[in-house]
Amino acid sequence: MRYLLFLPFLFLSCKPNWRLDPTRVKEELQAKAAENTERHIKVETRLGDFELELDDRTPLHSVNFIRLVKMGYFKDRYFYRNVYEIGIQGGGEYFDRLNYLVPAEYREELRPVRGSIAMARYDEGNPLQSSSPTEFFIVTDTEQAARFYRKYVVFGKVTKGMAVVDSIKKERSFDEKPVIPVKFSMSVLDQK
C-alpha cells in the first residue's frame, strides 16, 4: 500500500516533452537537429566541474543528449556506478527512464579511450544494440575500455577537468555502487 503513494511521482517526474515516439526516434531527432547544434557541456559536482564536447559524427546521440541537457533532464542526477577499471556511469538509472532508444551510430574512428563519453545500452530485447537515451559512462582507463569497442556508442569526450572524473572514480564503492553517489548537474556552455 505504501508503494502506491509513489506512483503519481513516477508519472509526474518523467515529463512528456522528454520522451520521443519510440517508432520514429531517428526522424524526430533529425528534425530537432537544427535547434540543438550546441556541443559543449559543463558538468558541476561537489568534487569540482568538468567539461564535455559532443561529436558531430554521432548526430543522433549528440542531438538527443544536448536536447535533454537543455530541457533540464540532467539536473540533480547521480554518477551511480563505478565500473571496475573502466570508468563511471551516470544519468537516469531508475526514475525518469524514457520510453525510447537511440539507434546505434558506431564509428570506426571513435573508439573508447580515456576521457570518452559513451551511451550505455540495455541488452534484453535490444537486438539492434540501440543506446539508452539517458544513461552514459565516462572512460577512465583506455586499455580496459578497448573491449567496449562496437558495444557502446562513443559520442564525445571530456575536454577539461579529467582529474575531477578520476576523483569521482576513486569514491569509495561497494559492488560498483558508490557509498555516497556523486550528484551532478549539466548545462550548455555554447548557448545561442
N, CA, C and O atoms as a DFTB+ gen file, in Angstrom:
768 C
 N C O
     1  1       0.813      -1.201       0.000
     2  2       0.000       0.000       0.000
     3  2       0.859       1.268       0.000
     4  3       0.561       2.229      -0.709
     5  1       1.933       1.260       0.807
     6  2       2.753       2.478       0.880
     7  2       3.427       2.785      -0.450
     8  3       3.736       3.944      -0.727
     9  1       3.663       1.761      -1.287
    10  2       4.288       1.996      -2.587
    11  2       3.356       2.728      -3.543
    12  3       3.821       3.408      -4.458
    13  1       2.066       2.601      -3.348
    14  2       1.104       3.296      -4.197
    15  2       1.248       4.805      -4.091
    16  3       0.899       5.531      -5.022
    17  1       1.759       5.279      -2.964
    18  2       1.966       6.717      -2.790
    19  2       3.003       7.262      -3.755
    20  3       2.980       8.447      -4.088
    21  1       3.921       6.400      -4.211
    22  2       4.983       6.847      -5.102
    23  2       4.577       6.831      -6.571
    24  3       5.252       7.448      -7.396
    25  1       3.499       6.146      -6.915
    26  2       3.093       6.049      -8.312
    27  2       2.869       7.402      -8.974
    28  3       3.364       7.608     -10.082
    29  1       2.148       8.335      -8.353
    30  2       1.991       9.644      -9.008
    31  2       3.330      10.328      -9.254
    32  3       3.502      10.999     -10.272
    33  1       4.282      10.168      -8.333
    34  2       5.600      10.775      -8.506
    35  2       6.288      10.226      -9.749
    36  3       6.894      10.975     -10.515
    37  1       6.191       8.905      -9.943
    38  2       6.838       8.289     -11.101
    39  2       6.316       8.864     -12.403
    40  3       7.097       9.151     -13.310
    41  1       5.008       9.037     -12.507
    42  2       4.432       9.538     -13.746
    43  2       4.654      11.030     -13.915
    44  3       4.837      11.499     -15.039
    45  1       4.642      11.778     -12.837
    46  2       4.838      13.227     -12.931
    47  2       6.289      13.589     -13.159
    48  3       6.582      14.602     -13.792
    49  1       7.209      12.769     -12.647
    50  2       8.625      13.125     -12.742
    51  2       9.154      12.992     -14.166
    52  3      10.099      13.688     -14.536
    53  1       8.570      12.123     -14.960
    54  2       9.023      11.950     -16.344
    55  2       8.178      12.853     -17.245
    56  3       7.084      12.473     -17.663
    57  1       8.681      14.022     -17.531
    58  2       7.937      14.997     -18.317
    59  2       7.706      14.494     -19.737
    60  3       8.619      13.942     -20.352
    61  1       6.512      14.674     -20.261
    62  2       6.210      14.178     -21.616
    63  2       7.129      14.738     -22.691
    64  3       7.426      14.033     -23.655
    65  1       7.591      15.980     -22.565
    66  2       8.428      16.548     -23.626
    67  2       9.839      15.953     -23.648
    68  3      10.588      16.199     -24.594
    69  1      10.216      15.178     -22.630
    70  2      11.489      14.482     -22.661
    71  2      11.405      13.264     -23.568
    72  3      12.414      12.824     -24.118
    73  1      10.220      12.728     -23.722
    74  2      10.017      11.485     -24.461
    75  2       9.969      11.737     -25.970
    76  3       9.733      12.854     -26.430
    77  1      10.205      10.652     -26.723
    78  2      10.046      10.664     -28.179
    79  2       9.175       9.474     -28.565
    80  3       9.028       8.530     -27.789
    81  1       8.607       9.520     -29.744
    82  2       7.834       8.395     -30.254
    83  2       8.818       7.251     -30.526
    84  3       9.683       7.388     -31.391
    85  1       8.706       6.127     -29.809
    86  2       9.683       5.048     -29.969
    87  2       9.762       4.466     -31.379
    88  3      10.754       3.824     -31.722
    89  1       8.744       4.680     -32.193
    90  2       8.759       4.157     -33.561
    91  2       9.351       5.147     -34.555
    92  3       9.569       4.804     -35.716
    93  1       9.614       6.385     -34.104
    94  2      10.117       7.423     -35.013
    95  2      11.304       8.191     -34.411
    96  3      11.471       9.378     -34.690
    97  1      12.106       7.546     -33.611
    98  2      13.196       8.226     -32.901
    99  2      14.155       8.905     -33.870
   100  3      14.473      10.082     -33.701
   101  1      14.617       8.181     -34.876
   102  2      15.587       8.749     -35.822
   103  2      15.020      10.001     -36.490
   104  3      15.698      11.026     -36.562
   105  1      13.788       9.925     -36.975
   106  2      13.159      11.062     -37.653
   107  2      12.974      12.249     -36.705
   108  3      13.222      13.395     -37.081
   109  1      12.538      11.968     -35.477
   110  2      12.319      13.053     -34.518
   111  2      13.629      13.727     -34.127
   112  3      13.681      14.951     -34.004
   113  1      14.690      12.940     -33.932
   114  2      15.982      13.542     -33.590
   115  2      16.552      14.327     -34.769
   116  3      17.136      15.393     -34.575
   117  1      16.392      13.819     -35.971
   118  2      16.854      14.566     -37.147
   119  2      16.106      15.886     -37.270
   120  3      16.695      16.896     -37.655
   121  1      14.817      15.890     -36.947
   122  2      14.024      17.120     -37.005
   123  2      14.446      18.125     -35.933
   124  3      14.281      19.332     -36.110
   125  1      14.989      17.628     -34.825
   126  2      15.406      18.505     -33.726
   127  2      16.863      18.962     -33.865
   128  3      17.342      19.738     -33.037
   129  1      17.564      18.502     -34.884
   130  2      18.988      18.810     -35.049
   131  2      19.250      20.299     -35.213
   132  3      20.214      20.814     -34.647
   133  1      18.421      21.001     -35.970
   134  2      18.657      22.426     -36.239
   135  2      18.573      23.281     -34.981
   136  3      19.235      24.315     -34.894
   137  1      17.775      22.869     -34.015
   138  2      17.628      23.658     -32.788
   139  2      18.521      23.153     -31.651
   140  3      18.460      23.671     -30.536
   141  1      19.343      22.150     -31.931
   142  2      20.232      21.580     -30.916
   143  2      21.641      21.402     -31.477
   144  3      22.170      20.291     -31.505
   145  1      22.240      22.499     -31.921
   146  2      23.567      22.448     -32.543
   147  2      24.708      22.632     -31.545
   148  3      25.872      22.452     -31.902
   149  1      24.394      22.982     -30.318
   150  2      25.438      23.175     -29.311
   151  2      26.162      21.856     -29.068
   152  3      25.580      20.782     -29.221
   153  1      27.436      21.944     -28.686
   154  2      28.217      20.726     -28.474
   155  2      29.055      20.752     -27.200
   156  3      29.760      19.779     -26.930
   157  1      29.012      21.811     -26.414
   158  2      29.861      21.912     -25.226
   159  2      29.008      21.991     -23.967
   160  3      28.076      22.790     -23.877
   161  1      29.347      21.145     -22.997
   162  2      28.551      20.998     -21.784
   163  2      29.449      21.136     -20.556
   164  3      30.582      20.654     -20.535
   165  1      28.918      21.804     -19.542
   166  2      29.589      21.895     -18.245
   167  2      28.889      20.946     -17.285
   168  3      27.661      20.921     -17.211
   169  1      29.680      20.160     -16.544
   170  2      29.154      19.233     -15.551
   171  2      29.645      19.702     -14.183
   172  3      30.850      19.766     -13.940
   173  1      28.714      20.027     -13.297
   174  2      29.051      20.512     -11.953
   175  2      28.817      19.404     -10.927
   176  3      27.764      18.768     -10.920
   177  1      29.817      19.178     -10.053
   178  2      29.715      18.182      -8.991
   179  2      30.308      18.754      -7.710
   180  3      30.938      19.811      -7.736
   181  1      30.112      18.065      -6.589
   182  2      30.694      18.500      -5.315
   183  2      32.213      18.329      -5.303
   184  3      32.890      18.903      -4.450
   185  1      32.751      17.554      -6.229
   186  2      34.193      17.324      -6.310
   187  2      34.877      18.246      -7.311
   188  3      36.094      18.183      -7.486
   189  1      34.096      19.104      -7.969
   190  2      34.628      20.021      -8.975
   191  2      33.832      19.900     -10.267
   192  3      32.912      19.090     -10.378
   193  1      34.203      20.714     -11.230
   194  2      33.493      20.750     -12.502
   195  2      34.376      20.200     -13.623
   196  3      35.603      20.231     -13.536
   197  1      33.735      19.703     -14.662
   198  2      34.460      19.311     -15.858
   199  2      33.598      19.623     -17.071
   200  3      32.408      19.913     -16.948
   201  1      34.225      19.558     -18.258
   202  2      33.523      19.925     -19.492
   203  2      33.557      18.780     -20.498
   204  3      34.507      18.000     -20.563
   205  1      32.482      18.712     -21.281
   206  2      32.326      17.693     -22.315
   207  2      32.171      18.348     -23.674
   208  3      31.652      19.459     -23.786
   209  1      32.623      17.655     -24.700
   210  2      32.374      18.072     -26.078
   211  2      31.744      16.901     -26.815
   212  3      32.295      15.800     -26.815
   213  1      30.594      17.127     -27.444
   214  2      29.894      16.084     -28.186
   215  2      30.413      16.052     -29.622
   216  3      30.841      17.075     -30.157
   217  1      30.372      14.881     -30.239
   218  2      30.959      14.671     -31.559
   219  2      29.891      14.736     -32.654
   220  3      28.843      14.100     -32.538
   221  1      30.153      15.498     -33.712
   222  2      29.215      15.625     -34.834
   223  2      29.083      14.340     -35.651
   224  3      28.138      14.197     -36.426
   225  1      30.014      13.411     -35.487
   226  2      29.953      12.165     -36.260
   227  2      28.917      11.182     -35.705
   228  3      28.654      10.141     -36.305
   229  1      28.340      11.524     -34.562
   230  2      27.249      10.732     -33.979
   231  2      26.070      11.683     -33.739
   232  3      25.725      11.972     -32.593
   233  1      25.457      12.165     -34.818
   234  2      24.459      13.229     -34.688
   235  2      23.225      12.865     -33.868
   236  3      22.711      13.713     -33.137
   237  1      22.736      11.634     -33.966
   238  2      21.537      11.275     -33.202
   239  2      21.818      11.278     -31.707
   240  3      21.010      11.776     -30.923
   241  1      22.965      10.720     -31.306
   242  2      23.337      10.696     -29.892
   243  2      23.594      12.110     -29.367
   244  3      23.165      12.459     -28.267
   245  1      24.296      12.917     -30.161
   246  2      24.617      14.278     -29.727
   247  2      23.367      15.136     -29.605
   248  3      23.211      15.861     -28.624
   249  1      22.477      15.064     -30.587
   250  2      21.244      15.850     -30.534
   251  2      20.376      15.412     -29.358
   252  3      19.826      16.247     -28.640
   253  1      20.254      14.095     -29.165
   254  2      19.456      13.596     -28.051
   255  2      20.013      14.101     -26.726
   256  3      19.262      14.575     -25.874
   257  1      21.330      14.001     -26.552
   258  2      21.955      14.371     -25.288
   259  2      21.830      15.870     -25.029
   260  3      21.436      16.277     -23.936
   261  1      22.162      16.694     -26.024
   262  2      22.118      18.151     -25.825
   263  2      20.684      18.612     -25.605
   264  3      20.442      19.530     -24.821
   265  1      19.741      17.992     -26.280
   266  2      18.324      18.309     -26.107
   267  2      17.898      18.068     -24.658
   268  3      17.209      18.897     -24.063
   269  1      18.313      16.925     -24.091
   270  2      17.956      16.617     -22.707
   271  2      18.662      17.540     -21.721
   272  3      18.082      17.921     -20.705
   273  1      19.912      17.905     -22.013
   274  2      20.619      18.865     -21.153
   275  2      19.858      20.190     -21.140
   276  3      19.607      20.753     -20.074
   277  1      19.493      20.683     -22.313
   278  2      18.798      21.968     -22.414
   279  2      17.420      21.937     -21.758
   280  3      16.950      22.962     -21.264
   281  1      16.771      20.781     -21.746
   282  2      15.445      20.652     -21.148
   283  2      15.510      20.409     -19.638
   284  3      14.473      20.321     -18.980
   285  1      16.723      20.301     -19.085
   286  2      16.868      20.129     -17.642
   287  2      16.844      18.693     -17.156
   288  3      16.795      18.454     -15.949
   289  1      16.876      17.729     -18.071
   290  2      16.849      16.329     -17.645
   291  2      18.050      15.982     -16.762
   292  3      17.913      15.226     -15.800
   293  1      19.218      16.526     -17.082
   294  2      20.433      16.178     -16.353
   295  2      20.731      17.150     -15.207
   296  3      21.897      17.437     -14.939
   297  1      19.719      17.650     -14.542
   298  2      19.888      18.457     -13.329
   299  2      19.660      17.538     -12.136
   300  3      18.687      16.785     -12.100
   301  1      20.544      17.604     -11.181
   302  2      20.432      16.811      -9.944
   303  2      20.327      15.313     -10.217
   304  3      19.472      14.631      -9.650
   305  1      21.188      14.811     -11.074
   306  2      21.317      13.374     -11.334
   307  2      22.539      12.863     -10.586
   308  3      23.209      13.628      -9.892
   309  1      22.833      11.574     -10.723
   310  2      23.942      10.980      -9.986
   311  2      24.843      10.142     -10.879
   312  3      24.396       9.529     -11.849
   313  1      26.131      10.130     -10.524
   314  2      27.038       9.102     -11.013
   315  2      26.839       7.958     -10.028
   316  3      27.328       8.011      -8.899
   317  1      26.129       6.938     -10.450
   318  2      25.652       5.892      -9.552
   319  2      26.419       4.577      -9.685
   320  3      26.084       3.591      -9.029
   321  1      27.445       4.564     -10.532
   322  2      28.194       3.316     -10.710
   323  2      29.649       3.612     -11.025
   324  3      29.949       4.434     -11.890
   325  1      30.552       2.943     -10.322
   326  2      31.979       2.980     -10.619
   327  2      32.317       1.639     -11.265
   328  3      32.527       0.643     -10.574
   329  1      32.369       1.625     -12.584
   330  2      32.603       0.384     -13.316
   331  2      34.068       0.002     -13.131
   332  3      34.968       0.742     -13.527
   333  1      34.297      -1.162     -12.525
   334  2      35.655      -1.590     -12.203
   335  2      36.602      -1.378     -13.375
   336  3      36.342      -1.838     -14.487
   337  1      37.689      -0.685     -13.121
   338  2      38.804      -0.486     -14.051
   339  2      38.434       0.238     -15.338
   340  3      39.306       0.437     -16.184
   341  1      37.193       0.636     -15.522
   342  2      36.808       1.218     -16.809
   343  2      36.379       2.671     -16.701
   344  3      36.861       3.502     -17.470
   345  1      35.486       3.010     -15.771
   346  2      35.025       4.386     -15.689
   347  2      33.857       4.575     -14.742
   348  3      33.625       3.759     -13.851
   349  1      33.127       5.658     -14.944
   350  2      31.977       5.992     -14.114
   351  2      30.727       6.032     -14.989
   352  3      30.793       6.350     -16.176
   353  1      29.592       5.704     -14.384
   354  2      28.328       5.718     -15.113
   355  2      27.336       6.607     -14.386
   356  3      27.273       6.621     -13.157
   357  1      26.560       7.351     -15.171
   358  2      25.564       8.242     -14.591
   359  2      24.375       8.416     -15.496
   360  3      24.312       7.833     -16.578
   361  1      23.422       9.229     -15.047
   362  2      22.237       9.520     -15.844
   363  2      20.967       9.140     -15.130
   364  3      20.886       9.221     -13.904
   365  1      19.968       8.722     -15.892
   366  2      18.664       8.364     -15.341
   367  2      18.570       6.875     -15.119
   368  3      18.133       6.136     -16.001
   369  1      18.981       6.426     -13.940
   370  2      19.081       4.985     -13.697
   371  2      17.715       4.311     -13.602
   372  3      17.437       3.395     -14.375
   373  1      16.860       4.735     -12.683
   374  2      15.565       4.069     -12.498
   375  2      14.408       5.018     -12.774
   376  3      13.574       4.758     -13.642
   377  1      14.364       6.102     -12.042
   378  2      13.297       7.069     -12.243
   379  2      13.550       7.834     -13.533
   380  3      14.699       8.021     -13.934
   381  1      12.516       8.258     -14.158
   382  2      12.602       9.031     -15.401
   383  2      13.245       8.265     -16.545
   384  3      13.797       8.874     -17.462
   385  1      13.184       6.959     -16.507
   386  2      13.678       6.187     -17.652
   387  2      12.742       6.481     -18.814
   388  3      11.528       6.318     -18.689
   389  1      13.285       6.907     -19.923
   390  2      12.458       7.339     -21.046
   391  2      11.989       6.161     -21.899
   392  3      12.499       5.048     -21.770
   393  1      11.030       6.412     -22.756
   394  2      10.320       5.351     -23.477
   395  2      10.916       5.011     -24.845
   396  3      10.241       4.384     -25.661
   397  1      12.142       5.402     -25.111
   398  2      12.711       5.155     -26.441
   399  2      14.191       4.802     -26.333
   400  3      14.805       4.976     -25.280
   401  1      14.757       4.306     -27.430
   402  2      16.189       4.021     -27.537
   403  2      16.742       4.800     -28.723
   404  3      16.019       5.084     -29.677
   405  1      18.019       5.143     -28.661
   406  2      18.673       5.887     -29.744
   407  2      19.361       4.881     -30.669
   408  3      20.150       4.058     -30.205
   409  1      19.067       4.940     -31.986
   410  2      19.694       3.994     -32.919
   411  2      21.228       4.044     -32.856
   412  3      21.820       5.116     -32.729
   413  1      21.848       2.882     -32.947
   414  2      23.309       2.770     -32.850
   415  2      24.000       3.567     -33.954
   416  3      23.546       3.580     -35.098
   417  1      25.100       4.231     -33.602
   418  2      25.910       5.012     -34.556
   419  2      27.389       4.707     -34.320
   420  3      28.155       5.602     -33.963
   421  1      27.788       3.473     -34.512
   422  2      29.188       3.117     -34.302
   423  2      30.052       3.740     -35.386
   424  3      29.693       3.718     -36.564
   425  1      31.191       4.296     -34.986
   426  2      32.139       4.884     -35.925
   427  2      33.510       4.262     -35.671
   428  3      33.990       4.233     -34.537
   429  1      34.127       3.769     -36.731
   430  2      35.441       3.126     -36.626
   431  2      36.449       4.033     -35.916
   432  3      37.253       3.569     -35.107
   433  1      36.396       5.328     -36.228
   434  2      37.382       6.261     -35.675
   435  2      37.069       6.716     -34.253
   436  3      37.891       7.392     -33.634
   437  1      35.902       6.363     -33.720
   438  2      35.530       6.743     -32.356
   439  2      35.593       5.522     -31.443
   440  3      34.576       4.899     -31.137
   441  1      36.786       5.205     -31.026
   442  2      36.996       4.068     -30.121
   443  2      37.017       4.579     -28.685
   444  3      37.423       5.715     -28.439
   445  1      36.581       3.748     -27.733
   446  2      36.612       4.189     -26.340
   447  2      38.045       4.293     -25.819
   448  3      38.781       3.307     -25.792
   449  1      38.425       5.494     -25.409
   450  2      39.734       5.767     -24.810
   451  2      39.495       6.616     -23.566
   452  3      38.376       7.064     -23.317
   453  1      40.530       6.829     -22.804
   454  2      40.414       7.651     -21.594
   455  2      39.773       9.002     -21.942
   456  3      40.239       9.706     -22.838
   457  1      38.711       9.348     -21.232
   458  2      38.019      10.608     -21.454
   459  2      36.837      10.522     -22.396
   460  3      36.091      11.492     -22.531
   461  1      36.643       9.370     -23.061
   462  2      35.496       9.207     -23.961
   463  2      34.190       9.170     -23.174
   464  3      34.143       8.714     -22.031
   465  1      33.130       9.663     -23.816
   466  2      31.779       9.541     -23.274
   467  2      31.050       8.573     -24.200
   468  3      31.087       8.734     -25.419
   469  1      30.394       7.578     -23.631
   470  2      29.641       6.605     -24.426
   471  2      28.288       6.373     -23.769
   472  3      28.149       6.474     -22.550
   473  1      27.297       6.061     -24.590
   474  2      25.973       5.759     -24.060
   475  2      25.916       4.292     -23.658
   476  3      26.455       3.422     -24.342
   477  1      25.256       4.036     -22.540
   478  2      25.009       2.659     -22.107
   479  2      23.899       2.087     -22.984
   480  3      23.272       2.811     -23.758
   481  1      23.664       0.804     -22.859
   482  2      22.549       0.203     -23.592
   483  2      22.000      -0.957     -22.784
   484  3      22.675      -1.511     -21.917
   485  1      20.765      -1.310     -23.087
   486  2      20.108      -2.446     -22.445
   487  2      20.303      -3.658     -23.339
   488  3      20.136      -3.560     -24.555
   489  1      20.650      -4.789     -22.764
   490  2      20.902      -5.985     -23.562
   491  2      19.624      -6.747     -23.892
   492  3      19.484      -7.268     -24.999
   493  1      18.701      -6.818     -22.956
   494  2      17.475      -7.582     -23.176
   495  2      16.531      -6.870     -24.135
   496  3      16.273      -5.674     -23.996
   497  1      16.026      -7.609     -25.096
   498  2      15.059      -7.053     -26.035
   499  2      15.608      -5.930     -26.887
   500  3      14.870      -5.019     -27.263
   501  1      16.890      -5.980     -27.197
   502  2      17.539      -4.906     -27.943
   503  2      18.472      -5.493     -29.007
   504  3      19.682      -5.280     -28.942
   505  1      17.934      -6.225     -29.981
   506  2      18.792      -6.889     -30.970
   507  2      19.578      -5.925     -31.855
   508  3      20.610      -6.307     -32.406
   509  1      19.112      -4.683     -32.002
   510  2      19.817      -3.705     -32.840
   511  2      20.907      -2.957     -32.071
   512  3      21.581      -2.093     -32.632
   513  1      21.081      -3.284     -30.793
   514  2      22.080      -2.653     -29.926
   515  2      21.919      -1.136     -29.872
   516  3      22.901      -0.393     -29.885
   517  1      20.677      -0.693     -29.812
   518  2      20.408       0.735     -29.669
   519  2      20.821       1.201     -28.275
   520  3      20.906       0.402     -27.342
   521  1      21.076       2.496     -28.146
   522  2      21.574       3.054     -26.886
   523  2      20.456       3.542     -25.984
   524  3      19.368       3.897     -26.438
   525  1      20.756       3.550     -24.698
   526  2      19.883       4.213     -23.737
   527  2      19.850       5.695     -24.092
   528  3      20.868       6.227     -24.535
   529  1      18.735       6.377     -23.918
   530  2      18.718       7.810     -24.189
   531  2      19.317       8.645     -23.061
   532  3      19.616       9.823     -23.257
   533  1      19.496       8.039     -21.868
   534  2      19.870       8.855     -20.704
   535  2      21.049       8.341     -19.897
   536  3      21.656       9.115     -19.157
   537  1      21.393       7.074     -20.010
   538  2      22.475       6.519     -19.198
   539  2      23.774       6.517     -20.003
   540  3      23.815       6.027     -21.131
   541  1      24.820       7.064     -19.417
   542  2      26.094       7.204     -20.118
   543  2      27.236       6.854     -19.174
   544  3      27.051       6.786     -17.959
   545  1      28.402       6.636     -19.735
   546  2      29.582       6.460     -18.892
   547  2      30.759       7.215     -19.478
   548  3      30.801       7.524     -20.669
   549  1      31.715       7.503     -18.603
   550  2      32.944       8.200     -18.991
   551  2      34.102       7.260     -18.701
   552  3      34.244       6.767     -17.582
   553  1      34.928       7.014     -19.707
   554  2      36.040       6.070     -19.622
   555  2      37.207       6.695     -18.865
   556  3      37.587       7.836     -19.130
   557  1      37.780       5.936     -17.912
   558  2      38.965       6.397     -17.189
   559  2      40.203       5.559     -17.507
   560  3      41.313       5.950     -17.148
   561  1      40.035       4.422     -18.169
   562  2      41.167       3.552     -18.483
   563  2      41.059       3.052     -19.921
   564  3      40.174       2.256     -20.236
   565  1      41.951       3.511     -20.793
   566  2      41.913       3.162     -22.211
   567  2      42.092       1.666     -22.444
   568  3      41.359       1.068     -23.232
   569  1      43.052       1.065     -21.771
   570  2      43.353      -0.351     -22.003
   571  2      42.147      -1.236     -21.696
   572  3      41.809      -2.122     -22.482
   573  1      41.502      -1.000     -20.560
   574  2      40.341      -1.802     -20.179
   575  2      39.127      -1.527     -21.079
   576  3      38.323      -2.423     -21.335
   577  1      39.003      -0.292     -21.550
   578  2      37.842       0.096     -22.352
   579  2      37.882      -0.456     -23.772
   580  3      36.870      -0.419     -24.472
   581  1      39.028      -0.966     -24.207
   582  2      39.136      -1.492     -25.573
   583  2      38.096      -2.570     -25.844
   584  3      37.651      -2.722     -26.981
   585  1      37.705      -3.317     -24.825
   586  2      36.711      -4.374     -25.032
   587  2      35.302      -3.824     -25.240
   588  3      34.392      -4.578     -25.584
   589  1      35.113      -2.525     -25.037
   590  2      33.812      -1.887     -25.248
   591  2      33.594      -1.464     -26.700
   592  3      32.504      -1.030     -27.073
   593  1      34.650      -1.597     -27.519
   594  2      34.543      -1.149     -28.907
   595  2      33.405      -1.865     -29.620
   596  3      33.298      -3.089     -29.554
   597  1      32.557      -1.103     -30.302
   598  2      31.375      -1.568     -31.032
   599  2      30.336      -2.218     -30.126
   600  3      29.442      -2.921     -30.597
   601  1      30.457      -1.980     -28.843
   602  2      29.421      -2.421     -27.907
   603  2      28.643      -1.212     -27.402
   604  3      27.439      -1.295     -27.160
   605  1      29.339      -0.086     -27.245
   606  2      28.727       1.154     -26.787
   607  2      29.140       2.276     -27.735
   608  3      30.289       2.331     -28.174
   609  1      28.211       3.162     -28.046
   610  2      28.484       4.248     -28.989
   611  2      29.219       5.382     -28.267
   612  3      28.694       5.978     -27.327
   613  1      30.440       5.667     -28.722
   614  2      31.203       6.813     -28.228
   615  2      30.669       8.042     -28.953
   616  3      30.621       8.068     -30.183
   617  1      30.266       9.067     -28.189
   618  2      29.667      10.238     -28.831
   619  2      30.266      11.555     -28.341
   620  3      29.720      12.622     -28.619
   621  1      31.376      11.490     -27.621
   622  2      32.021      12.715     -27.168
   623  2      33.203      12.426     -26.275
   624  3      33.637      11.283     -26.135
   625  1      33.726      13.504     -25.661
   626  2      34.902      13.345     -24.796
   627  2      34.934      14.440     -23.731
   628  3      34.295      15.485     -23.860
   629  1      35.690      14.166     -22.690
   630  2      35.965      15.171     -21.659
   631  2      37.064      16.066     -22.208
   632  3      38.109      15.570     -22.629
   633  1      36.846      17.380     -22.210
   634  2      37.855      18.307     -22.737
   635  2      38.563      19.088     -21.637
   636  3      39.622      19.672     -21.867
   637  1      37.980      19.096     -20.447
   638  2      38.573      19.859     -19.344
   639  2      38.106      19.233     -18.031
   640  3      36.920      18.950     -17.860
   641  1      39.048      19.019     -17.103
   642  2      38.679      18.540     -15.776
   643  2      38.677      17.035     -15.612
   644  3      37.919      16.505     -14.799
   645  1      39.511      16.333     -16.370
   646  2      39.550      14.871     -16.242
   647  2      39.950      14.441     -14.831
   648  3      39.583      13.351     -14.390
   649  1      40.691      15.279     -14.125
   650  2      41.061      14.970     -12.733
   651  2      39.823      14.860     -11.848
   652  3      39.816      14.091     -10.887
   653  1      38.774      15.623     -12.165
   654  2      37.517      15.540     -11.405
   655  2      36.857      14.187     -11.665
   656  3      36.356      13.549     -10.739
   657  1      36.859      13.753     -12.924
   658  2      36.312      12.437     -13.272
   659  2      37.070      11.347     -12.509
   660  3      36.460      10.416     -11.984
   661  1      38.399      11.465     -12.448
   662  2      39.204      10.498     -11.696
   663  2      38.833      10.505     -10.215
   664  3      38.803       9.451      -9.579
   665  1      38.551      11.685      -9.663
   666  2      38.148      11.785      -8.252
   667  2      36.815      11.081      -8.009
   668  3      36.633      10.410      -6.994
   669  1      35.895      11.241      -8.941
   670  2      34.602      10.555      -8.822
   671  2      34.823       9.048      -8.864
   672  3      34.204       8.304      -8.104
   673  1      35.704       8.601      -9.751
   674  2      36.003       7.170      -9.890
   675  2      36.613       6.609      -8.611
   676  3      36.411       5.437      -8.292
   677  1      37.359       7.436      -7.872
   678  2      38.037       6.979      -6.655
   679  2      37.133       6.988      -5.414
   680  3      37.552       6.556      -4.341
   681  1      35.901       7.475      -5.559
   682  2      34.985       7.474      -4.420
   683  2      34.768       6.037      -3.943
   684  3      34.682       5.111      -4.750
   685  1      34.681       5.866      -2.628
   686  2      34.527       4.535      -2.056
   687  2      33.247       3.870      -2.570
   688  3      32.169       4.464      -2.551
   689  1      33.393       2.621      -3.028
   690  2      32.265       1.897      -3.610
   691  2      32.186       0.490      -3.039
   692  3      33.164      -0.060      -2.533
   693  1      30.993      -0.069      -3.137
   694  2      30.780      -1.459      -2.779
   695  2      30.019      -2.111      -3.924
   696  3      28.916      -1.677      -4.259
   697  1      30.592      -3.145      -4.529
   698  2      29.972      -3.838      -5.652
   699  2      29.593      -2.858      -6.769
   700  3      28.480      -2.900      -7.294
   701  1      30.522      -1.989      -7.117
   702  2      30.405      -0.969      -8.167
   703  2      29.455       0.179      -7.826
   704  3      29.307       1.103      -8.627
   705  1      28.819       0.147      -6.678
   706  2      27.907       1.225      -6.268
   707  2      28.626       2.144      -5.288
   708  3      29.095       1.677      -4.250
   709  1      28.727       3.450      -5.591
   710  2      29.362       4.371      -4.648
   711  2      28.606       4.402      -3.327
   712  3      27.376       4.382      -3.301
   713  1      29.357       4.450      -2.232
   714  2      28.726       4.545      -0.905
   715  2      27.917       5.834      -0.839
   716  3      26.790       5.838      -0.344
   717  1      28.487       6.923      -1.335
   718  2      27.775       8.197      -1.449
   719  2      27.843       8.606      -2.917
   720  3      28.861       9.143      -3.355
   721  1      26.775       8.361      -3.692
   722  2      26.802       8.720      -5.116
   723  2      27.068      10.217      -5.305
   724  3      26.616      11.045      -4.513
   725  1      27.801      10.544      -6.355
   726  2      28.142      11.933      -6.640
   727  2      27.046      12.552      -7.513
   728  3      26.786      12.102      -8.629
   729  1      26.413      13.593      -6.971
   730  2      25.362      14.294      -7.706
   731  2      25.996      15.213      -8.744
   732  3      27.064      15.780      -8.513
   733  1      25.327      15.358      -9.893
   734  2      25.816      16.285     -10.918
   735  2      24.650      17.019     -11.549
   736  3      23.504      16.572     -11.502
   737  1      24.976      18.164     -12.144
   738  2      24.032      18.925     -12.979
   739  2      24.784      19.377     -14.212
   740  3      25.953      19.756     -14.141
   741  1      24.100      19.331     -15.345
   742  2      24.721      19.731     -16.616
   743  2      24.062      20.986     -17.162
   744  3      22.868      21.218     -16.976
   745  1      24.876      21.792     -17.843
   746  2      24.364      22.974     -18.548
   747  2      25.147      23.152     -19.841
   748  3      26.285      22.697     -19.960
   749  1      24.529      23.815     -20.803
   750  2      25.161      24.043     -22.102
   751  2      26.082      25.240     -21.999
   752  3      25.700      26.270     -21.443
   753  1      27.304      25.120     -22.531
   754  2      28.271      26.213     -22.494
   755  2      28.146      27.141     -23.692
   756  3      28.384      28.342     -23.562
   757  1      27.776      26.611     -24.863
   758  2      27.750      27.420     -26.071
   759  2      26.307      27.722     -26.500
   760  3      25.914      27.447     -27.634
   761  1      25.534      28.288     -25.578
   762  2      24.125      28.628     -25.870
   763  2      24.075      29.691     -26.960
   764  3      24.941      30.561     -27.056
   765  1      23.035      29.589     -27.772
   766  2      22.826      30.553     -28.868
   767  2      22.392      31.887     -28.304
   768  3      22.165      32.833     -29.059
